[in-house]
Amino acid sequence: MRVSGSFHTWKFGTHAIVADKGSLPVYSRRLREAREARDISQRSLGIEAGLDEFVASTRVNRYETGVHQPDLQTLQRLAAALKLPVAYFYAEDDELAQLIRDFKGSGKRKR
């Protein structure tokens, strides 16, 4: 895969498919945004989430590029490593994602 600006290129056989960044699954975009915000590598995130160190980078890369979708248990571990709720990764609206992230970051609220 080659990354060029906001486009991703996948090559299948002799054909190349170019996907606009907006066409990625929402969990892929959110995962990359959250990982980059923490300034950690794909490998480090994968290992912190309990993935085998030999495939951690590849697995996280495939989740971020939309090639594979993590199962719920894996996404829960990725979310925990990024200190975010799972709901963040499925919030299609950017403002809602921000609210979810901010709410989680604010800690427990007193009643």
Buried (B, 14 or more C-beta within 10 A) or exposed (E): EEEEEEEBEBEEEEEEEEEEEEEBBBBBBBBBBBBEEBEBEBBBBBBBBEBEEEEBBBBBBBBBBBEBEBEEEBBBBBBBBBEBBBBBBBBEEEEEBEEBBEEBEEEEEEE
